[in-house]
Amino acid sequence: MQKPIDILIKYFNYQSFIPPQEAIIESVLNKKDTIALLPTGGGKSVCFQIPALMTPGICLVISPLIALIKDQIANLETKGIKAIFLQSKLNQEDIVRLFDNCKFGSVKFLYVSPERIQSDFIKQKIRELTISLVAVDEAHCISEWGHDFRPAYLKIAELKKEFPNIPFLALTATATPLVLKDIETYLHLNKPQLFKKSFFRENIAYQIIETEDKNNQLLSILSKKLVPSIVYVNTRKMTKTLAQFLNAHQIKSSFYHGGLNPEEKDLAYKNWMTEQTPIIVATNAFGMGIDKSNVSSIIHYNIPFSIENYIQETGRAGRNQKKANAYLLKNNSDIDDAKRQFKNNTPTNNYILEVYKKLNQYFRLPFGEINQNWFDFDMIDFCKTYNFEYLLCHNSIKTLEREGILELSASFYHQSELFFKATNNQVLAYSDSHRELGLLIKVILRNYGGLFENSSSINLGLIAAKLNTKKKAIIESLNMLHKDGLVIFKASSTNVQLQFLVPREDELTINRISKNITSYYKHQFDKLASVINFVNNETICRVKLILDYFGEPITQDCGSCDVCISKKLKNKTVNYKEIALSITHLLKDCGALNSKTIVLKLNFPEKHILICLQLLLDNNKIIVNSQHNFQLNTKF
């Protein structure tokens, strides 16, 4: 009988497991429910692929990451292993054919999204299969305390009822103790075995740099040694803007975000993997499933959304076990902006109550009764009718869904795609001759960047709210622009529908869940506060803070983060004479330079260079010329 190590060598070309992979596999083979917490790069997929290959039947893999699913299927197929993905675009006839292939073919892996298994038809087809293992990837999504909660994950427990004797393997790269408990509870796992790998990455140095000129600081980091790096930003528009800036300074870069079409994504990914463009500027849409061992730097241009996001993204550096750096650039406005954005997007309990009451009025539901039909829901019309602010209303409705008061169709989360194929001048000329459509064009271009270069997701509801009109009118106008050859417009395929799950009781309904709502948003703010505390901290080792957040306290400092280095420097005298000499030699060789260029070219801390520049000015060794650059004082 083959052992797990035999499968690893045969199919995956590795000679040994990374702890605790083998223990996880043995647990699954012993038909035990299992939770695996393996930080990014820990090799999660092997933990379900190997036991599946050793067991008769099909492994059902539930994952929300479409790109990662496609990558895993492609990799399995290169090994001669048959895997299928149940895509959302398949019609019923295609689905029947796919499941017949699973039943009568040699398929070993069936990948589905969590939303797909909510369908009664899909669940019935799954029941007809011989399931050997259910693997739940990104399992933290089941917890509202996690950093990426998805209500559809709560429905996965229904499969546990259907297959009570089949082992479930829940996998995640980032989970706090509270989230791990939710995974066990909400998946209905039976006394699960828990395997955790430490978040400590000894070879990664965490550096937080405070700067009012992030672009110059980025150049300073990347220009000293051009190595494969990822620069994370928080907006799609910024990916392209920053990549253009780096290319203009001879740093070969590409950009990546979720709005790019598949060909553009593949090209950016390929150029980065082959190091034609060693730097990639990306949103957090980039990174899942990346297998590149020599990433030397991860740079966060903006404050990440959570510690979980941060540790997952920085974990993509240094997988070859060589020294790597995780930089985070911050300034005071970052923190103020993050707090303001959180406050503006967070509904109060009273606001949620008003939204709920108006929803009942909107659909004319009698008090004390429940109508479980699905209603077509035009959110823009709803907001306009009752004068609700769109984003706050949107978040209120998501809160009501999370608390089980109502359910939304999957199309609530799908957005339309838009691309301007005409030139900028053609669009301006069209706007001048079509006044009403011109106003729509201006609103779109003001709110979405890069539409002339790439197709991008747009929120029709938000656009309609800004123009004080209905979503239907926006779709009609965009279809007209499409017909006139200005844009390529793909509307979201289905209308949003809404279903009420409890009888209408207005205040009583919301009062029952008010503590949950308050607790949820407090927890979300605490997550933001943890990030702010992390970036503002100047006294505690960064690694200590990270590990403590994930319930893994340590007593020893890492010795390599900026806080630890700062402690060492405090006990070390700064050699200002050496720095001053380096500045004068640089000005002699290069001529007049500004302070940014001097900092960029010298390998000393910025604050020490600035002190030396002032000392050299005070001693008349250098002067500031009419172009506000520093140069040697030849008269001295």
KOLFI-64426 format. One line per 4 residues: number of its first residue (from 1); for each residue y, z, x of C-alpha. Coordinates in Angstrom, 2 decimals. Last residue first. Layout:
N
NUM	Y/Z/X  ... .
This chain:
636
636	78.06/1.18/35.10  79.79/-2.11/34.52  76.53/-3.89/33.75  75.85/-1.58/30.80 .
632	72.36/-2.68/29.73  72.06/-3.98/26.19  71.52/-2.54/22.71  72.20/-4.77/19.71 .
628	74.96/-4.34/17.09  75.93/-8.05/17.33  79.24/-7.01/18.99  77.36/-5.18/21.74 .
624	76.03/-1.61/21.78  76.05/-0.14/25.30  73.49/1.11/27.82  73.55/3.41/30.86 .
620	76.83/4.95/29.64  75.37/8.50/29.73  75.89/9.08/26.01  74.40/5.64/25.29 .
616	71.31/6.41/27.39  70.91/9.75/25.58  71.25/8.02/22.18  68.63/5.45/23.13 .
612	66.39/8.26/24.39  66.55/10.10/21.05  65.73/6.87/19.23  62.71/6.29/21.47 .
608	61.44/9.84/20.83  61.76/9.38/17.04  59.87/6.10/17.20  56.86/7.56/19.01 .
604	56.08/5.64/22.22  54.18/2.40/22.86  57.19/0.17/23.34  57.57/-3.34/21.91 .
600	57.99/-2.45/18.22  60.32/0.47/18.91  62.54/-1.81/21.01  62.42/-4.49/18.33 .
596	63.53/-2.02/15.64  66.29/-0.62/17.88  67.96/-4.00/18.32  67.61/-6.00/21.51 .
592	69.95/-7.41/24.21  68.21/-8.94/27.22  64.45/-9.33/27.53  63.60/-8.28/31.08 .
588	66.54/-5.93/31.77  66.43/-4.55/28.24  62.69/-3.78/28.64  63.21/-2.15/32.04 .
584	66.01/0.00/30.58  63.82/1.08/27.65  60.80/1.87/29.87  62.98/4.03/32.13 .
580	64.29/5.93/29.13  60.71/6.55/27.92  59.57/7.81/31.34  62.60/10.11/31.61 .
576	62.00/11.39/28.08  58.61/12.79/29.14  57.91/14.88/26.02  56.50/18.30/26.94 .
572	53.12/19.01/25.35  52.32/21.94/23.08  54.09/20.33/20.18  52.22/17.13/21.04 .
568	48.85/18.76/20.32  49.99/19.94/16.88  51.33/16.45/16.14  47.96/14.98/17.10 .
564	46.22/17.27/14.58  48.69/16.31/11.84  48.48/12.60/12.69  44.69/12.61/12.42 .
560	42.48/12.70/15.54  41.53/16.35/16.22  39.24/16.58/13.18  40.04/20.27/12.63 .
556	37.08/22.67/12.31  36.53/24.94/9.31  34.93/22.52/6.84  34.97/22.41/3.03 .
552	32.90/19.85/1.10  33.94/20.12/-2.53  35.34/16.60/-2.74  38.96/17.77/-2.48 .
548	37.98/20.09/0.40  36.66/17.08/2.30  39.93/15.20/1.96  42.14/18.17/2.83 .
544	40.05/19.10/5.90  40.12/15.46/7.03  43.91/15.43/6.91  44.20/18.55/9.12 .
540	46.66/20.99/7.56  50.32/21.37/8.67  52.30/18.25/7.79  51.27/17.68/4.17 .
536	53.50/15.25/2.27  50.83/12.52/2.06  48.07/14.88/0.88  50.31/16.85/-1.47 .
532	51.41/13.58/-3.09  47.78/12.45/-3.43  46.74/15.82/-4.88  49.74/15.74/-7.23 .
528	48.55/12.38/-8.55  45.12/13.86/-9.21  46.76/16.93/-10.77  48.72/14.58/-13.03 .
524	45.48/13.02/-14.23  44.01/16.51/-14.75  47.03/17.54/-16.79  46.62/14.33/-18.76 .
520	43.01/15.18/-19.58  43.62/18.87/-20.30  46.44/18.11/-22.73  44.28/15.52/-24.48 .
516	41.26/17.83/-24.63  43.38/20.69/-25.97  44.81/18.37/-28.65  41.38/17.18/-29.81 .
512	40.95/19.30/-32.92  44.72/19.33/-33.52  44.67/15.51/-33.59  42.24/15.33/-36.51 .
508	43.82/18.27/-38.37  47.28/16.70/-38.03  46.17/13.39/-39.66  42.91/14.04/-41.58 .
504	41.56/10.48/-41.88  37.75/10.50/-41.73  36.20/9.82/-38.30  35.08/6.67/-36.45 .
500	37.88/4.21/-37.28  37.24/0.64/-36.09  39.68/-1.67/-34.30  39.61/-5.37/-33.52 .
496	41.49/-7.36/-30.91  41.32/-11.11/-31.41  38.99/-13.20/-29.29  39.18/-15.70/-26.41 .
492	42.18/-14.39/-24.48  44.49/-17.39/-24.17  44.17/-19.78/-21.26  47.47/-21.46/-20.38 .
488	48.03/-24.14/-17.73  51.76/-24.68/-17.55  54.51/-27.29/-17.66  52.45/-30.20/-19.00 .
484	54.10/-30.48/-22.42  50.83/-29.43/-24.09  50.68/-26.26/-21.96  54.31/-25.45/-22.80 .
480	53.40/-25.92/-26.48  50.35/-23.68/-26.09  52.67/-21.11/-24.52  54.95/-21.26/-27.56 .
476	52.05/-20.89/-30.01  50.62/-17.95/-28.02  54.05/-16.24/-27.98  54.40/-16.74/-31.75 .
472	50.98/-15.18/-32.36  51.97/-12.17/-30.24  54.81/-11.49/-32.63  58.50/-11.23/-31.78 .
468	60.96/-8.79/-30.27  61.22/-10.75/-27.02  60.28/-7.75/-24.86  57.55/-6.76/-27.33 .
464	56.10/-10.28/-27.31  55.93/-10.23/-23.52  54.16/-6.84/-23.57  51.66/-8.03/-26.13 .
460	50.97/-11.25/-24.26  50.01/-9.28/-21.15  49.64/-11.83/-18.37  46.75/-12.44/-15.97 .
456	47.57/-14.80/-13.10  46.90/-18.40/-12.06  48.27/-18.95/-8.59  51.16/-20.62/-6.74 .
452	53.83/-21.21/-9.39  52.83/-17.98/-11.15  53.51/-15.95/-7.97  55.48/-13.19/-9.67 .
448	55.27/-11.85/-13.21  57.95/-9.91/-15.08  61.08/-12.03/-14.49  59.02/-15.23/-14.59 .
444	57.65/-14.32/-18.03  61.03/-13.28/-19.47  62.71/-16.44/-18.12  59.99/-18.70/-19.55 .
440	60.32/-17.08/-22.99  64.09/-17.63/-22.95  63.54/-21.27/-21.96  61.19/-21.71/-24.90 .
436	64.06/-20.79/-27.19  66.59/-23.04/-25.37  64.50/-26.14/-24.83  66.78/-28.53/-22.86 .
432	67.93/-25.96/-20.28  64.44/-24.46/-19.97  62.96/-27.90/-19.28  65.43/-28.47/-16.42 .
428	64.60/-25.04/-14.97  60.85/-25.74/-15.23  61.23/-29.10/-13.52  63.26/-27.50/-10.74 .
424	60.58/-24.83/-10.12  57.87/-27.44/-9.99  55.38/-27.93/-12.82  51.88/-26.38/-12.58 .
420	52.99/-22.95/-13.81  49.81/-20.85/-14.21  48.90/-18.45/-17.03  45.81/-16.37/-17.90 .
416	45.32/-14.19/-20.99  44.27/-10.55/-20.86  41.08/-8.72/-21.77  41.08/-4.95/-22.37 .
412	41.57/-5.07/-26.14  39.02/-7.93/-26.14  36.25/-5.35/-25.67  36.67/-4.25/-29.30 .
408	38.33/-0.90/-29.83  36.76/2.27/-31.22  38.41/5.13/-33.07  38.59/8.92/-33.07 .
404	36.04/9.31/-30.26  38.32/11.14/-27.81  38.44/8.19/-25.40  39.33/5.87/-28.27 .
400	42.23/8.07/-29.35  43.41/8.19/-25.73  43.26/4.38/-25.48  45.41/4.26/-28.63 .
396	47.95/6.60/-27.05  47.99/4.55/-23.83  48.84/1.36/-25.77  51.50/3.21/-27.78 .
392	53.11/4.50/-24.59  52.98/1.00/-23.11  54.46/-0.71/-26.19  57.29/1.67/-27.17 .
388	56.81/2.34/-30.89  59.32/1.17/-33.51  56.95/1.53/-36.49  56.70/-2.12/-37.58 .
384	57.44/-3.45/-34.08  54.66/-1.41/-32.50  52.17/-2.50/-35.18  53.25/-6.15/-34.97 .
380	52.75/-5.99/-31.25  49.38/-4.28/-31.64  47.95/-6.96/-33.88  44.67/-5.41/-35.00 .
376	41.93/-7.11/-36.99  40.02/-4.31/-38.70  36.32/-3.52/-38.18  34.85/-1.73/-41.20 .
372	34.06/1.95/-40.90  36.43/3.10/-43.64  36.68/6.87/-43.61  38.19/9.15/-46.27 .
368	40.11/12.43/-46.25  43.52/10.78/-46.65  43.32/7.20/-47.89  43.45/4.36/-45.31 .
364	46.22/1.84/-45.79  45.57/-0.09/-42.53  49.13/0.45/-41.28  49.27/3.91/-42.86 .
360	46.20/5.03/-40.94  47.60/3.52/-37.75  50.93/5.25/-38.51  49.23/8.64/-38.60 .
356	47.44/7.96/-35.30  50.61/6.75/-33.55  52.51/9.80/-34.80  49.76/12.15/-33.58 .
352	49.72/10.44/-30.18  53.49/11.00/-29.90  53.08/14.65/-30.87  50.34/15.10/-28.24 .
348	52.68/13.63/-25.59  52.22/10.11/-24.27  52.06/9.49/-20.48  53.45/6.16/-19.25 .
344	57.03/7.27/-18.52  55.89/10.49/-16.84  53.40/8.74/-14.56  55.92/6.07/-13.59 .
340	58.54/8.70/-12.78  56.13/10.68/-10.60  55.02/7.56/-8.69  58.61/6.35/-8.24 .
336	59.75/9.72/-6.87  56.85/9.75/-4.41  57.45/6.24/-3.16  61.26/6.84/-2.99 .
332	60.76/9.48/-0.30  59.01/7.15/2.12  55.41/6.36/2.88  53.18/4.21/5.05 .
328	49.48/5.13/5.12  47.41/4.22/8.15  43.62/4.45/8.43  42.55/3.79/12.00 .
324	39.25/2.84/13.61  37.17/3.97/16.59  33.77/2.26/16.75  30.96/3.26/14.39 .
320	30.34/-0.41/13.45  31.43/0.64/9.95  34.88/1.31/11.37  37.06/0.61/8.36 .
316	35.88/0.05/4.78  35.97/3.82/4.20  39.78/3.61/4.03  39.41/1.94/0.63 .
312	36.94/4.44/-0.85  38.81/7.41/0.61  42.11/6.23/-0.85  40.77/5.31/-4.26 .
308	39.15/8.74/-4.62  42.31/10.47/-3.35  44.12/8.79/-6.22  46.49/5.93/-7.10 .
304	47.21/5.03/-3.49  50.76/5.48/-2.05  52.02/2.07/-0.97  51.62/0.00/2.21 .
300	48.16/1.46/2.71  46.83/0.15/6.02  43.13/-0.05/6.85  42.54/-0.80/10.51 .
296	39.63/-1.77/12.76  37.39/-3.72/10.42  34.44/-4.53/12.69  31.50/-3.97/10.32 .
292	32.22/-6.49/7.61  29.97/-6.11/4.55  32.37/-6.19/1.65  30.66/-5.09/-1.58 .
288	33.82/-3.95/-3.28  36.85/-4.58/-1.04  39.52/-6.54/-2.82  40.65/-5.76/-6.38 .
284	42.44/-2.79/-4.77  45.36/-5.13/-4.16  45.31/-7.24/-1.05  46.94/-8.27/2.22 .
280	44.29/-9.74/4.55  44.69/-9.71/8.32  42.27/-11.47/10.71  43.21/-14.90/9.30 .
276	40.80/-17.32/10.95  38.83/-14.10/11.30  35.56/-15.57/9.94  35.48/-12.81/7.29 .
272	39.22/-13.17/6.67  39.15/-16.94/6.24  36.06/-16.62/4.01  37.65/-13.98/1.75 .
268	40.88/-15.96/1.35  38.90/-19.14/0.63  36.56/-17.42/-1.84  39.45/-15.83/-3.71 .
264	41.30/-19.14/-3.94  38.19/-20.92/-5.23  37.49/-18.15/-7.78  41.04/-18.28/-9.25 .
260	43.52/-15.68/-8.06  44.67/-13.04/-10.56  42.49/-10.25/-9.16  44.32/-10.16/-5.83 .
256	43.96/-11.55/-2.31  46.30/-12.53/0.52  45.92/-14.27/3.88  47.33/-13.34/7.27 .
252	47.82/-14.70/10.77  50.42/-12.54/12.52  52.94/-14.96/14.01  56.00/-13.15/12.59 .
248	56.42/-15.67/9.74  52.72/-15.12/9.01  53.40/-11.40/8.52  56.25/-12.04/6.08 .
244	54.20/-14.60/4.14  51.35/-12.07/3.84  53.85/-9.46/2.61  55.22/-11.68/-0.15 .
240	51.75/-12.89/-1.17  50.22/-9.45/-1.61  53.50/-8.05/-3.00  53.29/-10.17/-6.14 .
236	49.86/-8.80/-6.95  51.14/-5.22/-6.95  49.94/-1.92/-5.44  49.51/-2.92/-1.79 .
232	46.53/-2.55/0.57  46.68/-4.05/4.08  43.18/-4.82/5.35  42.52/-5.29/9.06 .
228	40.49/-7.42/11.46  42.13/-6.98/14.90  45.41/-8.19/16.38  46.39/-5.54/18.91 .
224	49.99/-4.44/19.41  51.28/-6.75/16.68  49.54/-5.03/13.78  50.95/-1.50/13.98 .
220	54.52/-2.39/14.98  54.60/-5.24/12.49  53.65/-2.80/9.73  56.38/-0.41/10.88 .
216	58.89/-3.24/10.67  57.80/-4.04/7.15  57.77/-0.39/6.11  61.40/0.25/7.03 .
212	62.30/3.68/5.59  59.42/5.25/7.47  57.08/8.21/7.18  53.75/7.46/8.83 .
208	50.49/8.96/7.65  47.63/8.52/10.14  43.96/9.16/9.38  41.79/8.54/12.45 .
204	38.38/7.12/11.53  35.44/7.57/13.95  34.29/10.95/12.62  33.95/9.73/9.06 .
200	33.46/12.87/6.96  32.67/12.00/3.35  29.28/13.70/3.77  26.28/12.12/2.07 .
196	25.11/13.62/-1.16  21.71/13.46/-2.85  21.22/15.09/-6.24  17.78/15.18/-7.91 .
192	18.22/15.04/-11.65  16.93/17.70/-14.05  16.55/15.15/-16.87  19.59/12.87/-17.04 .
188	21.35/12.65/-20.40  23.77/10.03/-18.97  26.67/12.13/-20.30  25.48/15.42/-18.80 .
184	24.33/14.34/-15.33  27.34/12.07/-14.78  29.64/14.79/-16.15  28.33/17.28/-13.57 .
180	28.97/14.78/-10.78  32.51/14.30/-12.09  33.25/18.05/-11.88  31.78/18.25/-8.34 .
176	34.16/15.43/-7.27  32.91/11.87/-7.15  33.46/8.90/-4.86  30.88/6.33/-3.75 .
172	28.77/6.40/-6.90  25.18/5.71/-7.90  23.22/6.97/-10.91  19.46/6.27/-10.71 .
168	17.58/6.56/-14.00  13.79/6.93/-13.94  11.83/5.51/-16.90  10.01/8.07/-19.08 .
164	12.75/8.43/-21.71  13.28/4.65/-22.07  14.89/4.14/-25.50  16.56/7.56/-25.50 .
160	17.83/6.96/-21.96  19.15/3.59/-23.16  21.38/5.43/-25.65  22.84/7.32/-22.66 .
156	24.52/4.07/-21.58  26.97/4.39/-24.49  29.28/6.75/-22.55  29.73/4.02/-19.94 .
152	31.57/1.87/-22.50  34.43/4.41/-22.48  35.46/3.36/-18.93  37.02/6.05/-16.69 .
148	38.21/4.81/-13.28  39.42/7.78/-11.21  36.93/10.26/-12.65  37.90/13.18/-14.89 .
144	37.19/11.02/-17.97  33.67/10.78/-16.59  31.38/7.82/-17.23  33.23/5.68/-14.65 .
140	31.85/8.01/-11.92  28.59/6.05/-12.29  29.94/3.12/-10.26  26.40/1.68/-10.42 .
136	23.88/2.78/-13.03  20.37/1.79/-11.94  17.71/1.77/-14.68  14.18/1.50/-13.29 .
132	10.83/-0.09/-14.17  11.80/-1.81/-17.43  9.07/-3.88/-19.07  11.23/-5.93/-21.43 .
128	11.24/-6.07/-25.25  13.57/-3.06/-25.46  16.16/-5.06/-23.46  16.20/-7.74/-26.20 .
124	16.88/-5.07/-28.86  19.70/-3.60/-26.77  21.24/-7.05/-26.39  21.17/-7.62/-30.17 .
120	22.61/-4.16/-30.87  25.52/-4.98/-28.54  26.75/-1.93/-26.60  24.68/-3.12/-23.61 .
116	27.26/-5.83/-22.90  30.17/-3.40/-22.33  28.32/-1.60/-19.51  28.04/-4.91/-17.61 .
112	24.56/-6.33/-17.09  22.38/-7.20/-14.08  18.68/-7.95/-14.58  16.63/-7.58/-11.41 .
108	12.99/-8.44/-10.66  12.66/-11.83/-12.41  9.26/-13.46/-11.94  9.28/-15.41/-15.17 .
104	7.72/-14.62/-18.54  9.72/-11.66/-19.77  12.89/-12.16/-17.73  12.93/-15.90/-18.41 .
100	12.47/-15.16/-22.10  15.45/-12.80/-21.76  17.60/-15.61/-20.34  16.50/-18.10/-23.04 .
96	17.38/-15.61/-25.80  20.78/-15.03/-24.14  21.47/-18.76/-23.91  20.74/-19.16/-27.64 .
92	22.99/-16.21/-28.45  25.95/-17.61/-26.50  26.62/-16.76/-22.85  30.28/-16.13/-21.88 .
88	29.72/-12.40/-21.26  27.32/-12.97/-18.38  23.84/-11.44/-18.29  23.23/-11.73/-14.54 .
84	19.77/-12.70/-13.27  17.80/-11.81/-10.13  14.83/-13.51/-8.43  13.96/-12.38/-4.90 .
80	13.42/-15.14/-2.33  15.47/-13.35/0.33  18.38/-15.79/-0.10  18.09/-15.04/-3.84 .
76	18.68/-11.34/-3.23  21.89/-12.06/-1.32  23.21/-14.37/-4.08  22.35/-11.75/-6.73 .
72	24.15/-9.05/-4.73  27.26/-11.19/-4.28  27.35/-12.13/-7.98  27.04/-8.47/-9.00 .
68	29.79/-7.50/-6.54  32.16/-10.06/-8.05  31.36/-8.84/-11.58  31.94/-5.17/-10.80 .
64	31.28/-3.21/-14.02  27.64/-2.46/-13.10  24.45/-1.68/-15.00  21.32/-2.73/-13.10 .
60	18.09/-3.01/-15.10  15.14/-3.14/-12.68  12.33/-5.28/-14.07  8.60/-4.62/-14.10 .
56	5.95/-3.58/-11.57  7.24/-1.20/-8.86  7.70/-1.72/-5.11  10.51/-4.28/-5.40 .
52	12.34/-1.94/-7.79  11.93/0.95/-5.35  13.59/-1.21/-2.64  16.46/-2.57/-4.75 .
48	17.54/0.79/-6.17  18.42/2.65/-2.95  19.10/-0.61/-1.06  22.18/-1.11/-3.28 .
44	23.80/2.17/-2.18  24.13/1.39/1.53  26.50/4.13/2.73  29.39/1.76/3.43 .
40	31.68/3.45/0.93  30.61/7.07/0.40  27.11/7.76/-0.93  26.74/10.10/-3.91 .
36	23.27/9.41/-5.25  22.17/10.95/-8.55  18.46/10.80/-9.40  16.20/10.96/-12.44 .
32	12.68/11.42/-11.11  10.00/8.76/-11.37  8.36/9.67/-8.03  9.45/6.22/-6.82 .
28	13.02/7.24/-7.71  12.81/10.42/-5.58  11.20/8.50/-2.71  14.07/5.98/-2.79 .
24	16.67/8.76/-2.69  14.90/10.44/0.26  14.81/7.10/2.12  18.54/6.45/1.61 .
20	19.67/9.96/2.74  20.08/9.15/5.61  20.49/5.56/6.87  17.09/3.91/6.88 .
16	15.38/2.31/9.87  14.37/-1.08/11.31  16.72/-3.22/9.23  15.94/-6.86/8.41 .
12	16.62/-6.49/4.67  13.56/-8.18/3.19  10.64/-7.44/5.50  12.07/-4.47/7.44 .
8	13.32/-2.60/4.36  10.17/-3.46/2.41  7.97/-2.01/5.20  10.21/1.10/5.39 .
4	9.68/1.71/1.66  5.89/1.80/2.19  3.44/-0.95/1.29  0.00/0.00/0.00 .
